[in-house]
Amino acid sequence: MKTHFNVNFLEDSTETLRAIAHPIRIAIIDLLYNNGQMTVTDIYQHLNIEQAIASHHLRILKGKDVVAAERDGKNSLYSLTRSEFYEIIKTLKKVI
């Protein structure tokens, strides 16, 4: 395959896009961008989903470094690692 991107970049990009590519995960990215740090409780209550579902999707996003978690006592505060992840969502909204 001829491209000016190296293979590692292509593979890493594909995996990151796969991690983002779910309605709940897109909603989580939107929430975190607009609200800053949030607990899993904040997230599942805003999205009206079960805590286990929110935790599952946060784990996937954290695994691809889309979100970061910071301990605050008994809670973890989740935030976007980079605002550019929200820009991907905004771009999709413009073209779809």
N, C-alpha and C positions, 0 to 999 in steps of 0.2 A: 504494500500500500504506500503510495507516494503522498506525503504530507509534510508540512514544515514543523509539525508537532512531533515530539519524540514519543515512543511507545509507552513509557512510564506515565507521561502526562495524560495520554489518551485513556489509559486504563484507570488511573486515579480519578480523572474527571468523570468517567462513566460510572464508577462506583459512588462518587459523591452525588451525582445526579439521580442515581437509583435510590439513594438514601432520602433525598428530598422528595422524590416522585410518589407521594401518597397524600391524599386529601387531608388527613389528620396532621401529617408532618408539615405540610404547607401552612395549615392553620396555626400550628405551633410557632413556626417561623414568623408568621404575621403577628401573633400575640407578643412574642418576645421583642420583635422590632419596635412595636408600638408601646409596650409597657416596660421595657427594660428587664430587670431580673424578676423572675417569678418562681414560686414553689410549684411542685407537682400538683398540690391542692388547688392553687390558683388556676393552673392550666386546665385540669380536668373539670373544674367547676365552670370556667368560662366556655369550654367546649361541650359541656353536658355529656361527658363520657365517663367511663369507670376509671378509677385510679390506676388499675393494672394496665389498662390500654394506654393511658397517657405515659406511664413509666416505660412501657415497651417501646413506644415511638421515640421517647426521649433517649433511651438507650441506643437506638439505631442512629439517631442524629449525633449523639455524643461520640459514638464509635467512628464516625467520619469527620469529627472535629467541626461539625456545623454548630453545635451548642457546647457550652462548657458548664460545669457544675462547681459551685463554691459552697462549702459547708458553712452553715450558720446555726450553730447549736444542733438541734435534732433535725433541722431541715436542710435541704440542698436548694440553693438558688440557681436557677438555670438562666442563661443568657446566650445570645448569639455570639459566636466567636468573631464574626465579621459581618458588617452590614451589607456586604456584597451578596450574601445569600438572599437577602430580601430583594435586592436589585434583580436577581434572576426571576423571582416571583413577579415583580412589577413588569419586567420585560415580557414574560409570558402573558400577563393580563392584557398587554397592549396588542399582542399579535394573535391572540385566540379570540 
